[in-house]
Amino acid sequence: MGAGFVGGGIVFYALVGYRMKDFWQHDNGKVYAVRSDSFGRITGAAGPFDADNLGSLEDFVYGPAIVDWVKKAIAERKLRRINTTPIRQVLPRL
């Protein structure tokens, strides 16, 4: 369920309680699962994991232990968001 917010004549729409989950890879090659809310605030993280052995983002237990470190690494551009969907799932068969 969503909620609308009005501020300065602009209506903002947010999915209340919606969580986004993404993989982020560190410069050292390790991967972290990061959960954020609909406003982009990081609310939990898990890792590090090897890039060649990732499961589903739904399989991880996200916690607060490394959230501050993840925020700092993102700000320092040491972590970058990655897409782990194989190319054959993205492109239609030719």
N, C-alpha and C positions, 0 to 999 in steps of 0.2 A: 504494500500500500504506500502511496506517495503522499507528499505534503508540499503545498505551494508556499513560497515565501515571497513577500513583496518588499522591495527595498529600492528607494529612489526611482520609482516608476518602472522598475524591471522585475519581472516575476522569475524567481528561481524555482526549479522543480527538483526535488531530491527523492530518491528511493529510500525511504526510512528503513534502516536496518540492513540495507544491501551491502554486501561485502564483495570486493574484487580481489582476486588472487592472481599473482603473476610470478614467474620465475625471473630472478635477477642474477646475473653472472658477475663475479668479482674479477678484477684484473689478474688474480692468481689462478683463475680457471674454475674455482669452486662456485657452486650455484646455491642460491637461497630462495626459499619460497616466502613470499611477502604478501600479507593480507592488508588491504586498506578499505576505509569506508567510502561512501559515495562522494565525499568531499576530498578524497585523495590523502587523508590522514592515515599514516601507517598504524595499524592496530595490533599487529602480531607478525611474527616471523619464525622461520624454522631453517635449520641448516647448520653447517655447510654440507652439501652433497656433491658427489661426482657428476659431471655433466653427462656421462654416458650411462648413468643408472638412475634416471628420474622417473618417478611414478606420476600419478595424477595429482593435481593440486589439491584435490579433495581428500587425499590420503594422509596429509600431514597434520600434526598437532601444532597449531600456531600459538606462540606464547610471547610474553613481554620481555624475556631475558635479553635478547639481542636487538630489540627495537631501536634503542638509542644509537647503537653501533651502526645499524643499517641506515638510519637517517643521516648520520655523519658521512658514511661511505658514499651514499647517493649525492649528498651535497658536494663532496670532494670529487665526484665523477669517477669513483673507483668501482661502482656498481652500475650495470646497464641492464635494462629490461630485455629479455630474450623471448622469442617465440619458439616453442619446442614442437610445434605441429609439423609433422613430416610434409615435405613439399607435395607428395602425391595425394595427400588429403586436402590440400588447398586448391590445386589445379585440377580441372576436369580431365578425364581421360581423353587422349587424342586419338 
